[in-house]
């Protein structure tokens, strides 16, 4: 597996991208950084060129982005505007492509949440239409969009991996795939059986200790069970830690060791 870290949840710079930790992640031994696409899109052209140069000068790449859409984009409800969404998506995918991004995470609760009183089936259809429309644009750039199920505290649409899998199958586009997030699955009391059902549909993983949504500091049997299930579907992709921290340098180092130790334990068990 490859291990990365999401910058936005530990960002201290005003742009909120989290790119300022990229050199630290490289020094610790991470394989890549995951940056917030919505925050990247808020940058001026000059500032974006500066961010791109910083990524290019670093020894680890930006292979993934989370936070696809900002709250100013309405993907569901009466204010949904397909033209505005398309205009944003084209620019966002172009910037992501310039950074070398291969996977973009579509969680974006503030953009997709269904407004009060709006029919849920209609909102679902709006999301399906949007994904079908932007998938070819992402495909041209070699980008996979992964559906990130969010727990019900954060979102009122697509709350479980099972629902995410249903959406992926319904959209039926090669580069619309699925994300499994340990934190959201645990909060939602979702069993790991859905990972077995999802199989090769899972193209990205997010991870965080559930209590406080922090970096893991000690290994737990639940972590081992989660990654063991991923091993059972031959998942060999990326794992991004998406968590809060008051001491990123220390927490990121401890977390990376835990993840690598788990991988080694599972490898030794299988062999």
GULUM-785605 format. One line per field, with one value per residue (C-alpha): x, y, z; residue in one letter; residue number from 0. Coordinates in nm, 4 decimals. Example, Ala and Ser with C-alpha at 12.3 -4.5 7.8 and 13.67 -1.06 7.14 Angstrom:
<zavexs>
xx <- (1.2300; 1.3670) .
yy <- (-0.4500; -0.1060) .
zz <- (0.7800; 0.7140) .
code <- (A; S) .
pos <- (0; 1) .
</zavexs>
This chain:
<zavexs>
xx <- (0.0000; 0.0923; 0.0423; -0.0537; -0.1955; -0.4716; -0.3424; -0.6659; -0.7555; -0.4207; -0.3787; -0.2565; -0.1909; -0.4768; -0.5296; -0.6475; -0.4942; -0.2487; 0.0355; 0.2670; 0.3134; 0.4354; 0.8053; 0.7336; 0.5457; 0.8338; 1.0841; 0.8683; 0.8384; 0.4928; 0.4368; 0.2102; -0.0004; -0.3770; -0.4888; -0.8290; -0.9479; -1.2092; -0.9360; -0.7075; -0.9873; -1.0175; -0.6580; -0.5772; -0.3820; -0.0636; -0.1155; -0.2034; 0.1194; 0.3041; 0.1329; 0.2018; 0.5711; 0.5920; 0.4409; 0.6683; 0.9747; 0.8816; 1.0016; 0.6491; 0.3588; 0.0001; -0.1680; -0.5097; -0.7462; -1.0402; -1.3152; -1.4123; -1.6882; -1.7204; -2.0423; -2.1078; -2.1883; -2.5382; -2.5517; -2.9024; -3.2226; -3.3952; -3.0749; -2.8846; -2.7225; -2.5751; -2.3925; -2.2253; -2.1303; -1.9824; -1.7838; -1.6408; -1.5721; -1.3802; -1.1534; -1.1113; -1.0226; -0.7762; -0.5998; -0.5954; -0.4503; -0.1738; -0.0792; -0.0646; -0.3711; -0.5037; -0.7934; -1.0465; -1.2710; -1.6371; -1.7776; -1.8616; -2.1441; -2.2124; -2.2542; -2.4599; -2.6787; -3.0487; -3.2352; -3.5280; -3.8434; -3.6719; -3.7495; -3.4598; -3.5149; -3.4868; -3.1661; -3.0250; -3.1017; -2.9287; -2.6128; -2.6281; -2.6662; -2.3781; -2.1443; -2.2327; -2.1641; -1.8250; -1.6915; -1.5779; -1.3943; -1.2112; -1.1438; -0.9683; -0.7273; -0.6751; -0.8613; -1.0822; -1.3595; -1.4346; -1.7620; -1.7022; -1.9932; -2.0260; -2.1976; -2.5417; -2.4040; -2.2305; -2.4547; -2.8070; -2.7170; -2.4948; -2.4110; -2.2766; -2.0342; -2.3294; -2.5142; -2.1962; -2.1615; -2.5200; -2.4461; -2.1315; -2.3269; -2.6129; -2.3854; -2.1953; -1.8927; -1.5448; -1.3851; -1.6617; -1.5559; -1.5711; -1.3884; -1.3903; -1.3396; -1.2674; -1.3873; -1.7238; -1.7848; -1.7262; -1.9456; -2.2195; -2.1789; -2.1223; -1.9701; -1.6684; -1.8717; -1.9576; -1.5873; -1.5995; -1.9069; -1.7481; -1.4261; -1.2331; -1.4764; -1.2795; -1.0107; -0.9166; -0.9166; -0.9354; -0.8332; -0.8506; -0.8926; -1.2637; -1.2324; -1.1840; -1.1062; -0.7363; -0.4228; -0.3946; -0.1435; -0.1689; -0.2605; -0.6081; -0.7628; -1.0308; -0.7618; -0.6243; -0.9707; -1.0355; -0.7104; -0.7394; -1.0709; -0.9119; -0.6383; -0.9071; -1.0243; -0.6626; -0.6658; -0.3197; -0.4011; -0.3595; -0.4476; -0.4768; -0.4896; -0.7655; -0.7466; -0.6950; -0.3744; -0.2108; 0.1320; 0.1396; 0.5069; 0.4876; 0.1395; 0.2071; 0.5238; 0.3487; 0.0508; 0.2668; 0.4536; 0.1240; -0.0065; 0.3169; 0.3277; -0.0271; 0.0641; 0.3659; 0.1607; -0.0968; 0.1713; 0.3381; 0.0029; -0.0803; 0.2650) .
yy <- (0.0000; 0.3669; 0.6000; 0.9642; 1.2378; 1.4934; 1.8461; 2.0401; 1.9075; 2.0173; 2.3304; 2.6435; 2.8659; 3.0934; 2.9134; 2.5995; 2.3577; 2.2109; 2.2107; 2.3497; 1.9998; 1.8371; 1.8596; 1.7211; 1.4263; 1.3536; 1.3594; 1.1189; 0.8752; 0.9269; 0.8487; 1.1405; 1.4282; 1.4704; 1.8311; 2.0003; 2.0686; 2.3219; 2.5239; 2.4879; 2.6270; 2.9312; 3.0312; 3.3016; 3.1944; 3.3363; 3.1545; 2.8328; 2.8483; 2.8920; 2.5868; 2.3833; 2.4749; 2.3776; 2.0384; 1.9897; 2.0823; 1.8366; 1.4783; 1.3399; 1.4105; 1.5219; 1.2071; 1.2626; 1.5457; 1.5527; 1.8167; 1.8220; 2.0862; 2.3972; 2.4940; 2.7608; 2.4855; 2.3405; 1.9862; 1.9098; 2.1002; 2.3843; 2.5915; 2.3197; 2.4762; 2.2314; 2.4985; 2.6408; 2.2926; 2.2077; 2.5309; 2.4682; 2.0990; 2.1658; 2.4179; 2.1985; 1.8909; 2.0936; 2.2226; 1.8745; 1.7388; 1.9988; 1.8768; 1.5161; 1.4081; 1.0600; 1.0324; 1.2941; 1.2286; 1.3250; 1.3672; 1.7395; 1.7322; 2.1064; 2.0908; 1.7734; 1.7763; 1.7685; 2.0895; 2.0520; 1.9436; 1.8524; 1.4992; 1.2637; 1.0677; 1.3858; 1.4800; 1.1326; 1.1783; 1.5172; 1.3568; 1.0748; 1.3192; 1.5315; 1.2338; 1.1031; 1.4488; 1.5125; 1.1554; 1.1856; 1.5109; 1.3432; 1.0376; 1.2519; 1.3596; 1.0107; 1.0942; 0.8597; 1.0125; 0.8116; 0.8358; 0.9054; 0.7970; 1.0345; 0.9559; 1.1011; 1.3639; 1.5264; 1.4448; 1.3390; 1.1689; 0.8626; 0.7700; 0.4174; 0.2283; 0.0137; 0.3240; 0.4443; 0.1098; 0.1369; 0.4812; 0.3581; 0.0739; 0.3057; 0.5632; 0.2825; 0.4811; 0.3284; 0.6160; 0.6620; 0.4321; 0.4003; 0.5066; 0.3205; 0.5457; 0.3715; 0.6707; 0.7110; 0.3355; 0.3068; 0.6057; 0.4570; 0.1091; -0.0372; -0.3850; -0.4688; -0.7217; -0.4412; -0.4177; -0.7790; -0.7002; -0.3855; -0.5610; -0.3938; -0.1009; 0.0414; 0.2649; 0.4771; 0.4583; 0.7196; 0.6443; 0.8114; 0.7117; 0.7539; 0.9243; 1.2902; 1.1948; 1.2057; 1.0403; 0.6866; 0.6668; 0.2992; -0.0065; -0.1503; -0.4810; -0.2929; -0.1405; -0.4853; -0.6165; -0.3264; -0.3690; -0.7467; -0.7150; -0.4847; -0.7438; -1.0025; -0.8054; -0.7583; -0.3834; -0.2462; 0.1197; 0.4351; 0.4990; 0.8631; 0.9660; 1.2264; 1.3459; 1.6363; 1.6964; 1.9510; 1.8057; 1.6902; 1.6006; 1.3647; 1.2280; 1.1625; 0.9682; 0.7503; 0.6885; 0.5866; 0.3334; 0.1867; 0.1461; -0.0105; -0.2442; -0.3587; -0.4186; -0.6243; -0.8289; -0.9094; -0.9953; -1.2330; -1.3902; -1.4569; -1.5903) .
zz <- (0.0000; -0.0300; 0.2654; 0.2539; 0.4722; 0.4182; 0.4655; 0.5091; 0.8558; 0.9975; 0.7857; 0.9626; 0.6614; 0.5474; 0.2151; 0.4006; 0.1517; 0.4006; 0.1494; 0.4179; 0.5638; 0.2419; 0.3320; 0.6810; 0.5353; 0.3011; 0.5885; 0.7908; 0.5021; 0.3546; -0.0131; -0.1048; 0.0235; -0.0190; -0.0624; -0.0499; -0.4042; -0.2939; -0.1211; -0.4221; -0.6390; -0.4132; -0.4951; -0.7465; -1.0539; -0.9048; -0.5748; -0.7547; -0.9530; -0.6238; -0.4746; -0.7870; -0.7758; -0.4088; -0.4879; -0.7883; -0.5814; -0.3057; -0.3091; -0.2657; -0.5034; -0.4588; -0.5899; -0.4349; -0.3452; -0.1063; -0.0668; -0.4341; -0.4134; -0.1942; -0.0164; -0.2809; -0.5322; -0.4848; -0.6201; -0.4950; -0.4389; -0.6252; -0.6396; -0.8280; -1.1336; -1.3816; -1.5800; -1.2698; -1.1541; -1.4937; -1.5088; -1.1633; -1.2315; -1.5534; -1.3815; -1.0741; -1.2777; -1.4841; -1.1728; -1.0237; -1.3462; -1.3408; -0.9921; -1.1088; -0.9105; -0.9888; -0.7402; -0.6283; -0.3289; -0.3597; -0.0107; -0.0130; 0.2421; 0.2285; -0.1490; -0.1797; 0.1330; 0.0513; 0.1490; 0.3884; 0.2107; -0.1158; -0.2438; -0.1731; -0.4945; -0.6986; -0.5153; -0.5856; -0.9560; -0.9543; -0.8137; -1.0677; -1.3565; -1.2277; -1.1957; -1.5409; -1.6846; -1.5250; -1.5431; -1.9083; -1.8304; -1.5435; -1.7603; -2.0202; -1.7462; -1.6078; -1.2864; -1.0842; -0.8722; -0.5595; -0.3704; -0.0015; 0.2214; 0.5185; 0.8481; 0.9204; 1.1572; 0.8607; 0.5665; 0.4736; 0.1456; 0.0841; 0.4436; 0.4109; 0.1907; 0.0853; -0.0389; -0.2065; -0.3819; -0.5020; -0.6431; -0.8201; -0.9812; -1.0750; -1.2409; -1.4155; -1.5331; -1.5250; -1.3335; -1.0755; -0.7936; -0.4144; -0.0984; 0.2337; 0.5356; 0.8669; 1.0696; 0.8939; 0.8801; 1.2546; 1.3422; 1.1218; 1.2803; 0.9343; 0.9259; 0.7142; 0.5170; 0.2757; 0.1865; 0.0727; -0.1357; -0.2805; -0.3778; -0.6593; -0.6576; -0.3632; -0.5088; -0.2064; 0.1749; 0.4506; 0.8060; 1.1483; 1.5116; 1.5827; 1.9218; 1.8338; 1.4749; 1.5569; 1.4256; 1.5676; 1.8532; 1.9449; 1.7437; 1.8029; 1.7042; 1.5101; 1.2876; 1.2167; 1.1300; 0.8924; 0.7017; 0.7079; 0.5252; 0.2694; 0.2202; 0.1550; -0.1496; -0.2582; -0.1955; -0.2705; -0.3205; -0.1169; 0.2469; 0.3537; 0.7175; 0.7392; 1.0972; 1.3350; 1.5266; 1.7540; 1.6791; 1.3168; 1.3001; 1.5973; 1.5285; 1.1608; 1.2414; 1.5016; 1.2728; 0.9777; 1.1906; 1.3113; 0.9565; 0.8327; 1.1325; 1.0565; 0.6927; 0.7973; 1.0442; 0.7787; 0.5259; 0.7719; 0.8576; 0.4942; 0.4170) .
code <- (X; X; X; X; X; X; X; X; X; X; X; X; X; X; X; X; X; X; X; X; X; X; X; X; X; X; X; X; X; X; X; X; X; X; X; X; X; X; X; X; X; X; X; X; X; X; X; X; X; X; X; X; X; X; X; X; X; X; X; X; X; X; X; X; X; X; X; X; X; X; X; X; X; X; X; X; X; X; X; X; X; X; X; X; X; X; X; X; X; X; X; X; X; X; X; X; X; X; X; X; X; X; X; X; X; X; X; X; X; X; X; X; X; X; X; X; X; X; X; X; X; X; X; X; X; X; X; X; X; X; X; X; X; X; X; X; X; X; X; X; X; X; X; X; X; X; X; X; X; X; X; X; X; X; X; X; X; X; X; X; X; X; X; X; X; X; X; X; X; X; X; X; X; X; X; X; X; X; X; X; X; X; X; X; X; X; X; X; X; X; X; X; X; X; X; X; X; X; X; X; X; X; X; X; X; X; X; X; X; X; X; X; X; X; X; X; X; X; X; X; X; X; X; X; X; X; X; X; X; X; X; X; X; X; X; X; X; X; X; X; X; X; X; X; X; X; X; X; X; X; X; X; X; X; X; X; X; X; X; X; X; X; X; X; X; X; X; X; X; X; X) .
pos <- (0; 1; 2; 3; 4; 5; 6; 7; 8; 9; 10; 11; 12; 13; 14; 15; 16; 17; 18; 19; 20; 21; 22; 23; 24; 25; 26; 27; 28; 29; 30; 31; 32; 33; 34; 35; 36; 37; 38; 39; 40; 41; 42; 43; 44; 45; 46; 47; 48; 49; 50; 51; 52; 53; 54; 55; 56; 57; 58; 59; 60; 61; 62; 63; 64; 65; 66; 67; 68; 69; 70; 71; 72; 73; 74; 75; 76; 77; 78; 79; 80; 81; 82; 83; 84; 85; 86; 87; 88; 89; 90; 91; 92; 93; 94; 95; 96; 97; 98; 99; 100; 101; 102; 103; 104; 105; 106; 107; 108; 109; 110; 111; 112; 113; 114; 115; 116; 117; 118; 119; 120; 121; 122; 123; 124; 125; 126; 127; 128; 129; 130; 131; 132; 133; 134; 135; 136; 137; 138; 139; 140; 141; 142; 143; 144; 145; 146; 147; 148; 149; 150; 151; 152; 153; 154; 155; 156; 157; 158; 159; 160; 161; 162; 163; 164; 165; 166; 167; 168; 169; 170; 171; 172; 173; 174; 175; 176; 177; 178; 179; 180; 181; 182; 183; 184; 185; 186; 187; 188; 189; 190; 191; 192; 193; 194; 195; 196; 197; 198; 199; 200; 201; 202; 203; 204; 205; 206; 207; 208; 209; 210; 211; 212; 213; 214; 215; 216; 217; 218; 219; 220; 221; 222; 223; 224; 225; 226; 227; 228; 229; 230; 231; 232; 233; 234; 235; 236; 237; 238; 239; 240; 241; 242; 243; 244; 245; 246; 247; 248; 249; 250; 251; 252; 253; 254; 255; 256; 257; 258; 259; 260; 261; 262; 263; 264; 265; 266; 267; 268; 269; 270) .
</zavexs>
